[in-house]
Amino acid sequence: MSLPHKSADDIVVVEGVRTFFSKFGGALRSLPSVVLGAHVMRRVLERAQVPPEMVGVVYYGVTIPAEVALDGPVSGRQALLRAGMPPETQSLTLDRGCCSSLTALQMAYKSIRDGEFDWAIAAGAENMGRAAFLSPPDLRFGHRRGSLQFKDPLFELGADIGSRPVAVDVGQTALAWGVTREQQDAWAAASHRKYFSAKARGFFTSHVEEVSFPAYKAQLDHDELPCEDASPEALASLNTVYGSATITAGNAPGLDTGATALLLTRRRFAEERSLTSLATMAGIGSVAGPPADIAVIPGTALQTVTKPLGWDATTLDGIEINEAFAAVPIVSARYLADGDFQREQEILKRTNVCGGAVAIGHPTGASGARLVLQLAHRLQERGGGCGVAAICGALGQADAVGLVVT
């Protein structure tokens, strides 16, 4: 696959960083996500040695209102001020489900492309385990007698609007596409194996950083979720959740904590500061469809990037498809292959080669940017190439981004 020629007006990812990801109730359980978000924004600027006042706008993704509400509204604005950025810096806090920080990246790309800003940050953060239980709304006006019923915003995710938990939809969709429980467990176990293989060769040391906040008794110097002894046999022993046909706690990620930030500009501005970019943005795409189709729709989003560029999924040098469930990359690859088994295998062998969310974790507001960051470093590791990162979001949405590394 031929790589496009470089241009001074190319929009590039200059730098990126994520925290180590913490499991539900783990080392970062007490740490507000807005503090984590501020941390990665500050660190991405420090790593690039770019003064905070150069950044015109921050796009910031979150997805759990019951957590961010504990610290007040406009999380992106709070995070940038906590990060020491000037009060003149503009921001937008957005929620597009699990797509949120990849959507933030797309908006940063568009803002620079359209000449609104020269530098932008796309970030996202989540502490899912810190989500508060919700009291009845009329409690504010007084409760005289009787029991109170609180709502857990993390229980049966997706059921409020879609009527069924998303795990149920994904399990049914997977079986409809001929993807069995055994295949999902095998992919999940491989996700852990690939993570540890990448870790052993030092892949994560370049862009993943520890977290230390003594005031919150929060310290983490490793990803908490990966399991070295994960196996298809062990995963097969787990019960399904919410009555799903195939989804278990083992072939799905947890309710996790972490943050990611990316710094973008035009190539000429990066070169003026003698900065070597991580990757060039080659294209973006967003789609939406039936809520039950979230296992398929990352494939649709990926095509919205590859088709205009003349790329083919089977010859990409890297693919990241978020493992919202292990079924998602498998079903998406099957959709892209259109019934051709060899094409499906070619796509899958290029996908999540350093491990995915089942192993690494899925702090929903941070995951989209994490995929892009991991793809950029994977392309760097192999000496360059073209790749696409795609992620599904709540109720049938998906985003994708194409990257080039030369």
Residue, then its C-alpha position, 0 to 999 in steps of 0.5 A: m500500500s503506497l503512503p501519501h506524500k507529506s505536506a506542511d498542512d498535514i494534521v499530525v498527532v504530535e504526542g500522546v500519553r495514557t495512564f495505566f488503567s485500573k480495575f473496578g474498585g482497584a488502586l484508583r478507586s477514589l481518584p476523580s476522573v477530572v483529576l486524571g484528565a488534567h494529569v494526562m493533559r499536563r503530561v502530554l504538553e510536558r512531553a512535547q515541550v509545548p507551552p499551555e498557551m499555544v493550545g487553543v481548544v480542548y475536546y474532552g470525552v466522558t461517559i458516566p454522568a453519575e461520576v463527573a457530577l460529583d465534581g461539578p459540570v463542564s469536566g473538560r473546562q475543569a480539567l484544563l484549568r486543573a492542568g494549568m492551562p490558561p483560562e482563555t483556552q476553549s473547551l468542549t465536554l462531550d459524551r458519545g458513549c465509548c466513542s467520546s475521546l475518538t470523537a474528541l480527536q475528530m473534532a480537534y482534527k476538524s478545528i485545525r483543518d478549518g483554521e479555527f485553531d493551530w493546536a488542540i488537545a483531544a482527551g478523555a477520562e473515566n472512573m467508572g467505579r466512582a459513579a454515585f448511586l442515584s436517588p429518586p428525583d423527588l427526594r429534593f422536595g422531601h420524603r416523609r415515610g417509606s423506603l427509598q429506592f436508589k438506582d445503580p447507573l452501572f447496572e445493565l448498561g444500555a438498558d435505559i434506552g435500548s430496552r436490553p443490556v448491551a451485553v444481551d444485544v452483542g451476544q445475540t448479534a454475535l450468534a447471528w453472525g456465526v461467532t460462537r462463545e468459544q471463539q469469543d473466549a479464544w479471542a479474549a484469552a489471546s488479548h491477554r497473551k498479546y498484551f504480555s507479549a507486547k509488554a515484554r518487548g517494552f512496547f508500552t513504556s513509550h506512552v503509558e505512565e504511572v499515576s501517583f496522587p497521595a492525597y487520594k491514596a491513589q498510586l498505580d504503576h501497571d495495568e491492573l487488568p491483564c491476566e497472564d494465566a487467562s485461557p479459553e478453558a478458564l474463560a469457558s467456566l464463567n457464567t454469562v451476564y444479564g442472561s446474555a447468550t455468550i457474554t461473560a465477565g471474561n470475554a468483556p472488559g471491566l468497569d475501569t479507570g484511566a485517562t488518555a490525551l493526544l496533542l494535534t497540530r499541522r505538520r509545519f507548526a510541529e516542525e517549527r518546534s523541531l517536533t517529530s510527530l507520532a502519526t499523520m491523520a489520514g481520514i475520519g469517519s462516523v456512523a450510526g445504526p440500530p442500537a443492537d448492531i454495535a458489534v458490526i458497526p465498527g466495521t462500517a465506520l472503518q469502511t468510511v475511512t478506507k474507501p475514500l483513501g483507496w485502502d483495503a482492510t486486508t492490507l492495512d499495517g495495523i487495525e485497532i477495533n475496541e474490544a467492548f466485548a471480544a465479539v466486536p472485532i470478530v463480528s466487525a472483521r466478518y462484516l468487512a470480509d463479506g463472507d470470504f474466510q481468507r479475508e476475515q483471517e487477514i483482517l483479524k491477524r492485523t487487529n489488536v496485535c498488542g492486546g485490546a480492551v478485554a486485557i488492558g481495560h475500557p475506561t469508556g471516556a478514554s478508550g477511543a484516544r487509547l486506540v489511536l495512541q496504541l495504533a500510532h505506536r504500533l505503526q512506529e514499532r513496525g517501521g511505518g505504514c497505514g492503519v485504522a482505529a475504530i470503536c463502537g459507542a452506546l446505542g449503535q454509534a461508531d467512529a474511526v480514524g485513519l493514520v499514516v506513519t512514515 
